[in-house]
Amino acid sequence: VRGIRLNSNDKVINVLSVNENDIIASIAEKGYGKVTEANKYRLQKRGGKGVINIKVKEKTGNVVRAIKVSTADNIILINSTGISITFPVNEIRKTGRAASGVRLMRLNPGAVIVDAQTITKYQPQQAAAEQAA
């Protein structure tokens, strides 16, 4: 079964299972990124061409990660020289589906973002409930 029809220079970077109220963070290799509500992406049938997730430009570079986040999460970005930065998701301006995003990390010449992950904030109430169960 074909999930998506790709152009020759395209590749799948991630597969997410989302609800319409979820938020997706998209991170590009040159330090740009954005957060977009999942309901901004129209549904596609199998074998479709997909929809634009981020406007890839020379200044943004290619997308390296798309992750489901919440406004309570932090994101950690790691670049090719081993430098990382962590910041709250709620500091990233929500944008439309086809926007280029905003600069999340300044990079030295030649460095690129190699990965991004969410860090869920520790919730003492949640931990207490899990211990009681």
Secondary structure, DSSP 8 states (H G I E B T S, - for coil): ---B---TT----------TT-EEEEEETTSEEEEEEGGGS----TTB-----S---TTT--EEEEEEE-TT-EEEEEETTS-EEEEEGGGS-B--TT---EE-----TT--EEEEEEE----HHHHHHHHH-
